[in-house]
Amino acid sequence: MEKLVRDNIPKIIEQNGETPNYRVSKDEEYEEFLIEKLIEETNEFMEDKSEKEFIDILEVLDEISDYMNFDLESIKDLKEDKSSKRGKFKKRFILEMNDTESIIEKSKNFFIETVKKHKTDPYGLLNHVYEVEKWALKFIKKYPEIDSEVLLVSAWLHDIGHYPLQEIDHAITGEKIAKEFLTKNNYPSEKIAKVLHCIRCHRNKDVKPKTIEARALIFCDSASHMTDHMYLNVLRDNTAKDRNYSAKDKLIRDYNDLDLFPEMKEGLTGLYHGWLKLIEEYEKILE
């Protein structure tokens, strides 16, 4: 374990009869060590709440200011401007915040812990869902009418039905698991319904997507396969329970799903043809 220390600490260690094991931080890593030091000192202040610990925080902030070449006069002006527009903290107002970030984070942690609990991830879903999240964030940026909370919660829960591994369709199982989880976390019933719809129809043709969030999740799920290594996994292993299809079949199905957003599909056409060629060449080797 390494951490940033003050300049005289190695000398003090030597004076105590010990040999310090230290090095000089590289430029590209120093910022990260400074941030870690700030967190360390802040945590110590939260425990002690003394002037001494408060001064330690100020010392780290001074070093960050020097390292990043902040102009103190400019900082002073920005501080005054911000205070004039938004006020300070003299009135001690406490604002009740919505739980948007919290439920997304809870959904993410619930999915990750569920996978870890089963001690196996044969479908590589941890990597997959992170990739789906990246695509969801692209959609949120491009389509402001999308309910970002519903889409991101759906992204993290859409494959939860794979665990435990079973024969029942994972979208159907996932709908039940997600409902129980979201209800337990007091998520609004109207939003639960939207998330469950996204999960239920993301891989089932018997339920058509009725919302932009549901259509977006289908697109993100399929697009994530194309920007990850899903098809290589299928090529190498067709023995998993729900892999009774070829990599080429899966690619074509995923590409067809992109019709839901033609303007977004266009950017993936080249990648589709690249995967198609790679799969065909790979299958020749396996023959």
Residue pairs with C-beta under 8 A, 6 or more apart in sequence:
2 33
3 33
3 36
3 37
3 40
4 25
4 33
4 34
4 36
4 37
5 22
9 20
10 20
10 22
13 19
13 20
14 20
25 33
30 67
31 67
31 68
34 60
34 63
34 64
34 67
35 64
37 60
38 57
38 60
38 61
38 64
41 53
41 56
41 57
41 59
41 60
42 57
44 53
44 56
45 53
45 54
45 56
45 57
47 53
64 70
65 72
65 75
100 148
100 149
103 149
103 153
103 182
103 185
103 187
104 149
104 152
104 153
104 156
106 185
107 152
107 153
107 156
107 157
107 181
108 156
110 156
110 157
110 160
110 181
111 129
111 156
111 157
111 159
111 160
112 126
114 160
114 163
115 121
115 125
115 126
115 163
117 163
118 163
118 164
118 165
120 165
122 165
122 240
123 159
123 162
123 233
123 240
124 229
124 230
124 233
125 159
125 162
127 228
128 159
128 224
128 225
128 228
128 230
129 155
129 156
129 158
129 159
131 224
131 227
131 228
132 155
132 158
132 217
132 220
132 221
132 224
133 152
133 155
133 156
134 224
134 227
135 219
135 220
135 223
135 224
135 227
136 151
136 152
136 155
136 216
136 217
136 220
137 152
139 146
139 151
139 216
139 219
139 220
139 264
140 146
140 148
140 151
140 152
142 264
143 212
143 216
145 212
146 212
146 213
146 216
147 191
147 194
147 213
149 191
150 191
150 194
150 195
150 198
150 213
151 198
151 213
151 216
151 217
151 220
153 182
153 187
153 191
153 195
154 194
154 195
154 198
154 199
154 202
154 213
154 214
154 217
155 217
155 220
157 174
157 177
157 178
157 181
157 195
157 199
158 171
158 174
158 198
158 199
158 202
158 217
158 221
159 170
159 174
160 174
160 177
160 178
160 181
160 199
161 168
161 169
161 170
161 171
161 172
161 173
161 174
161 175
161 176
161 177
161 199
162 170
162 173
162 174
165 241
166 173
167 241
169 203
169 204
170 203
170 242
171 199
171 200
171 201
171 202
171 203
171 204
172 200
172 204
174 199
174 200
175 196
175 199
175 200
178 195
178 196
178 199
179 192
179 196
182 191
182 192
182 195
183 192
187 195
194 211
194 213
197 207
197 209
197 210
197 211
197 214
198 209
198 211
198 213
198 214
198 217
199 217
200 207
201 207
201 208
201 209
201 214
201 218
202 214
202 217
202 218
202 221
203 221
209 215
209 217
209 218
209 260
215 260
215 261
216 260
216 261
218 257
218 260
219 257
219 258
219 260
219 261
219 264
221 257
222 253
222 254
222 255
222 257
222 258
223 254
223 258
223 264
223 268
224 230
225 231
225 250
225 251
225 254
226 251
226 254
226 255
226 268
226 271
226 272
226 275
227 271
230 250
231 247
231 250
231 251
231 275
231 278
231 279
232 247
232 282
234 243
234 245
234 246
234 247
234 250
235 247
235 279
235 282
235 283
235 286
237 243
238 244
238 246
246 283
247 279
247 282
247 283
248 276
248 279
248 280
248 283
251 272
251 275
251 276
251 279
255 265
255 268
255 272
258 264
258 265
258 268
259 265
